[in-house]
Amino acid sequence: MLIPESILNTVTAFHTEWRHPRLLPLDYSQVYSLFPEETLDMPTNANWPDNWPLADRPGVYLIFAATMHLLYVGKSGAPGAGPTASIDTRPTTNGLPHGNGLPTINIESLRVLGTPRSGSIVAGSLTEKLRDAFARFDTINVSFGPRPADNGASSSVPSPDARPADYRLSGSIEYAETATTILFQLIDTGEGTIAWSRTFDQPAAGTDPSAAEEAIVGALANTLLQSYGVIRARDRAKHLASAAGDPRYRCILEAADSFRSVDPGEHDRARACLEHVTSVDPGFAVGFEFLAVVYFREYLLDFAANAGDPPPLDRALRAARHAIELAPASGRAYQMLFVVQYARRDIAAAFASGDKAMALNKYDMLTVAEYGGRLIMSGNVERGMAMLRRSTDSGSIHPSWHHFYLFLGNYLTGDMKEAAFQAEQITADDYPLGLVAKAIAARSAGNKDLARRTVQHLLEVQPAWRDQARRLLEKSIYEPAIVDRLLRDLAACGLRGSS
């Protein structure tokens, strides 16, 4: 392959300045297009030996050079130069914009109206708990604005740690004679709009103000920060509709979007994007957390692996452990390790990792639900259901697989009315376990025709269920008696050879 002299010159100049160059945050599909795949006689990312330095990997080296060349052309106003990116593309030492690429929320001090009474919620305490709780979630950066003055009012002097934020959480606390009203507003600073608001009403003098503060903090954290929360939903609409924003965060959004379905194409795109950004930014802990999920789903859904890949659960375990090495205080990284270890049937280690995840972030109800679901699938139905109810009471939005856990728990305890209700909450029409739940619920309700049609759709989505139903169920469910019961009911629904 012939490389333009201008690119070779760029390689020499930047190799002199940066011993380990990194790719800049452009749309990397444009960079790859400069070097058609069939002309690159070199190993892929997945096949590079672990001890091969990044700067010596030919693909990254050439792509970096091409990117720098594109940057030069774009900034020089040369003929044919396209529009420059809307984000700050000045590189840090890893060639990406400053920071970790994730959105920032500025949690402002609450404005105080009126005079608190003994036993009331305290504005300063509530604000500090919010900052602490939000900082435990990996996909958001937390900054803080005006500090409270000695009298509890807001100071006009901003914190020296404040930084430009994508969102602001502002609010007020009003002490009245009979009630305390706390108002919160989420401001989208880029659009200058109120993205969300909520009011909490508390007694003027509660018996346990600390518990009331904890309840408010948990509700806000799970409503705003979870995978299906307000901020992620807004950012998904913003960033996936264009090439705007940091490529690391865009990969996280794309990966999270791929989890909504079992589309192999979406899975492959999410995997390629995450492998790319984690090679460019080896310190991107959240990227490795999501890679662990992607590899786990590759195992769970029988997606085809790349040639020469180690087994998917081996890759998932490695990614989860590396995320913990990079972010040892991350509850979500330990949650990923928990999920992978459970799939590997290392049950004791899995639940130990789950305990660690919940200790690191007690506000993350997603982890609580994952833990409860796996308790149910291990036969500990009562305790698992208690944890799932706790996560549901938080008000967070649950993905389809959490509703399957709730279906399974009610199914095993004989509450088929509630089991059928949970099956109906599963909106994904291509989620295999969701279709299992819907088929069994339909038969229990006496609708045998719907049960048969649902089984037929299950076979269309994943044909392996025709003769490998036990193997596929055992990928998720550890307790053999539960698998046997599901297989008997699936056979009654028309899934031949499943008993």
N, C-alpha and C positions, 0 to 999 in steps of 0.2 A: 504494500500500500504506500503510495506517495503522500507525504505530509507537506502541506504548503510551508515555504520557507518562513513566512511570517509567524506561523505557529511554532516552528522549531525555535525561532528567536525568542518567542514568549516563554517557551519551556526553559531555555537557558537563563533568561533574566529572573524568572520567578523561582527556579530551583536554587539560584544563588541566594535569593532573599529568604525563601521558606524551604527548609530542608524536607518538610513533610507537607506538600501542598494539599489543599482540599478543594472540592468542587464548590463553586459559588451558587447562590440560590436562584438560578434561572430555571426555566422549564427544561428539565434534562432531556425530555424527548427531542427537543430541538438540537441539543448537543449530540445525542446519539445519531441523529439523522446525518451528521457530517461524516460519520464513519459507518457505512452500511454494514449490517451484521455479518454478511458473508465475507467481508474483506478483513475482518478482525480475527486473526489466527492466534487466539489467546484464551486462557481459562476464564470462566465466568466467576462472578462474585462467590457463588455457592461453592466453587471448587478450589478457591485459593487456599493454600496451606495457612494454618493459623499463625505460623511464625514468619510469613512473608510480609515485610514492612509495606505499609500502604503506599509509600512513595515509590516502591519498586514494582507495584502492580501495574502492568502496562495499560490496562483499560482506564483506571483512574487517572494515570499520568496523562494519557492522551486527551481524555475528556476534560481534565482540568485545563490543559493547554488550549483546547478548543474554546472552553468557556472564557478564559482570559482574553483570547483573541476576539470573541464576540463582544465582551465587555469593552475592549479597546475600540472596536469598530462602532459599537453603539454610542459610546461617549464622545467619539471624535467627530461625529456628524458625517462620516463617510457615506458615499452613495450606497443606498440600499439598507442603511441602518434602520432597524425597527424601533418602536417606542421603548423607552427604558422602563424598568419595573417600577411599580408604585411604591415599593418598600425601599428602605435604605440598604443598598447592596454593598456598602463598604465592608470589606471582610474583617473578621476577627482572626485570631490565629488559626482557626479551623476553616476559614473561608466562608463563613456564614454570617448573617447579620448578628449584631450584638444580642446577648441573652440566649435563652433556650428556645425561642420561637413560639412559646405558648402565651396566651393572652394574659393580661394583667388586670386585676381588679383593685381599685383603691377603696378601702373601707374607711369611711369618714367617721369622726366622732359624732355621736348622736346630739342633736339640738335638744336642750332641756327647757321645758315649759312648765311652770308651776314649781311647787315645792314637794319633794318626796317625803313620805311618811315612814315611820319605822316599819320594817318588814316589806317595803316596796322594792321592786326591781331597781337596781342601780345602773344608771346610764354607762358609767365608765367600766363597770364590771362586765356588762353585756357586750360592749364594744370590744373589749380585750378578748372575751371568749369567742366572739365572731372571728377576729383576726387569727386566733390560735387554731380554730376549727378549719377555716378555709385554707390555712397554710398546710394542713395535713393532706390535702388533695393534690395529686401530682399534676393535673392538667391545667392548673391556674397558678399564676404568680400573684402574690399579695403585697400591696403597698399600703401605706396609710397616710391620710391627709392631716388636716389640722388636729393638733393635740388638744385635749380638753384643758381649759384653764383651771385654776385652783377652785373656782366656784362651780365647776361642772359645766360651764358654758364652753362653746367652741372658741379656740384661740384663732386669731386671724393669721398667725404665723404657720406656714405649712411645715410639715416634717422634713428634715434634711434628707430622709430616705425616700421621699416621695418621687415617683417617676411617672412619665406619661402613661396613662392607663387606658385600656380599651373600654373598661366599665368602671362606674362608680356606684358603690352602695351607700346611699345616704339615708338619713332617717331622723325621726324625732321621737321623743318620749314626753308625753303630757300627763302630769300628775293632777288629777281632779279629786273632788271630795270622796267619791265612791268608786272610782275606777282609774286605772292607769292605761293609757292608750299608746301603743308603740307602732309607728308607721315606718315602713321601709320602702324605698324606691331604688330600682336598678336602672341606672342611666347608661345608655349606649353613647359614649363620648364621641365616637366617630360620626354618628348620625344626629347627635344632639336631641335624642328622644328618650322618653321613659319607656323602657322595655318591659317592665314588670313592677307591680307594687302589691303590698299586702299589709293589712292592719291586724295587730294582735291586741285583744282586750284582756286585761288582767284586773283582779280585785285591787283596790287601792292599797291594801296591806295584806299580802299573801302570807300564808303560814310558812312557806318554803320558797323564798325568792330565788335561791340558787337553782332549785329544780325547775322553776318556771323559766329561768334564763337558759338552762340546758335544753329545754323543750323547744324554745324559740330558735336557738342556734342549730339544733338538729333539723328542724323543719326548713330553715333557710338553706343550709348546706345541701340537703338532698333535693330541694326544689331547684336550686340554681346550678349546682355543680355536677350532678350525676351525668352519666353517659346520655341519658334521655332528658336531661334537665333544660332549663331555659337558656342558659348561655351556650351550651353545645348545639342546641337546635338553631339558635340565631346564627352562630358561626358557621354551621353546616350550610345554611342558606346563602350566607355571604361568600364563603371561600370556595365552595364546590361549584358555584355558578361561574367562576372566573379563575384566572391564575393569580389572583391577588393574595397577599399574605405570605407568611414565612412557609417555605416548603416543608419544614418539619411538622408544623401544626396541620398543614393541609394533608399530609400523609396520615396523621392520627385521625383526622375527620374522615378521610376516605376509608381507612381501615374499620373504624367504628360503623360506617355506613354499610360496609360489606358484611358485617355481622348480622344484619337484618334479614339476610337471605342465604340460600345455599347455592348461589350462582358461582360456578368455578371460575368464570371470567373475572368477576369482581374480586374473588379471593386472590387470583393470580396478580391482579393489578395492585391490590393492597400489599401483598407480599413483596413484589418487586420494589414498590415505593419505599417500604420500611427498610428493606435490606439496603437500598440505596442511601437513605438518609443516615442510617446507623453506620455505614462505612465512611460517609463524609464527616459525620459528627460522632465519633466513637464514645463520647461522653453523654449521649442523649439517652438517659435512662428510660424515659417514657417510651421511646421508640422500641427498646428491647422488651419492655413490658408487653407492648402490643404485638411484637413479633412472637412472643411466647403464646399469645392467644391465637394468632394466625396459624402457627405450627400445630397447636393443639386441635384446632378445627380441621386442619388437614387430615389428622388422624381420625377425628370423630366422624367426619363426613365422607371418608374414603376419597378425598381429592387426590389427583395424581401428583406425585412428587417430581421434582426435576431429576434428570439423569445424574446418578452418582451421589444423590443426597443420602445422608444418614437417616435412620428412621425418624419420623416427625416428632415423636415424644422425646427422643434424645435431643433434637434441636430445640424443642420447647423448653426442656429442662435447662439446657445450657443458657438460653436467652433469659429465662426467669432468674437464674442464679447470677447472671451478669448484671441484670437490672438491680439486684440487691447489692452487688458489689459497688455499683455506681451510686446507689441511693439507699443506704442501709436503714434509713428511718422511714422508708416508703411502705405504708400499709398495702397499697395496691400491688407493689412488687411481690410482697409475701402472699397476697391473694392469688397472683398468677402461679407462684410456686405451689400453693395449696391445690389449685385446680389440676396442675400437671402431675403432681405426685399422686393425687387420687386416681387419675387415669392410668398411671403406672402401677396401681394397686399397692402403693407404699402407704397404707392407710394411716398408720400411727404417725408417720412423719408428715403426712398431709394435714391431719387435724392439728398437729403442733404448729405448722406453718399458718393455718387458719387462725389459731389462737393468737399468734404473733401479729397477724394482720389486723385483727380487731383491737389488740392492745395499742397498736401504733395509730390507728384511726378509729376511734369508737363511734364517730359520726357517719361512717361509710356504711349505709344500709345495703349497698350492693354486696359487700363482703358478707354481711349477716345473712342475706338471702342465699348466697352461694353455699355458705356453711350449712344453713338449715336444709337446703335441698339435698346436699350430700349426706346429711344425717338420715334423711328419709330414705334415700337410695341405699343406705347401709342397714336399714331395718330399724333405726331409732326414730320412729315416726312421731311420737309425742313431742320429744324435744325439738325435732326439726320443724314441726308445725308451729311450735311456740316462737321459734326464731323467725319463721316466715311471716307470721302475723305481726311480729314486732317491726319487721322491715316494711310491711304493707301499711301499718299505722303511721309511718313517717311521712306519708303523702308522696313519696317518690314514685315515678313512673317505672313500671317493671317491663323488662323484655319478655319475649314469648317463652323462653325457657324457664323463667321464674313462675309463670302461670302453669307450666307443665309440672313443676315441683308441687305447686298447690293442688293441681289436679291429682297427682299421684298420692299425696298425703290423704286427701279426702276419699279417694278411691280405696285406699288400703284400710281406712277406718269405717268404710261402709256408707259414707255420706255422698251418695251419687248425685243428689241434687246440686250440692255445692261443687262436686267434681265436674259436673256438666257445665256449670256456670264458668268455672276456671278454664275449661276447654274452649268455651266460646270467646274468652278474652285473648286467645292466641290468634293474632291477626295474620301472622306469616302463613301463607298458603303453601309453602314449600318446606316447612320445618318438619322433618320426619316424625319426631316424637310428638309434635303437636297434632299431626294427622293420626297417630296412634291413639292419642287422648280423645280426639273427636270421634273416631270410629267406635271406640268402646263406649263413649257417652251416648252416641246415637243408638247403639244396640240396647243399652240399659234403659233408654227411654222407649223402646219398642219399635224404633224406626230401623228395621233390618235393611231396607233398601238403601237408606243413606249410609249405613255402616258399610255395606258392600261397595258403594260408590267411593267412599272415602278411602277404603283399602285399595281400590283400583288406582286412585290418584296417588296414593303412597307408592305404589309400584311404578308409576310413571315418573315420579320424582326421583326415586332411588330403587332401581330394579333389583338390587341385591336383596331387598327384603323378601323376595319370592322364596329364596331357599337359604338365606343367611340371617334370618330374623333374630335368632338367639345371639349370634356373634355381635350384631349391631346393637342389641339391647344391652349386652354385657359391657359394651364400651362405656356406657354411662352408669349402669346400675350394678352395684357390688353384691347385693344380697340375692343369692340364687332363687330363693322362694318368691321374691317379687318378680323376677324374670319369668319363672314358670307360670305364675298367675297371669301375667300380661300375655304370654304366648297362648294360653288356653282361651282367653277372651278374644284374642286376635283371630284364632282359628274359628271361633264361633262367628266372627264378623266376616269370614270368607277368605282369610289369608291361609291358603293351603300349605301344608308342610311346615307350619310354624309351631306346632305343639311338640 
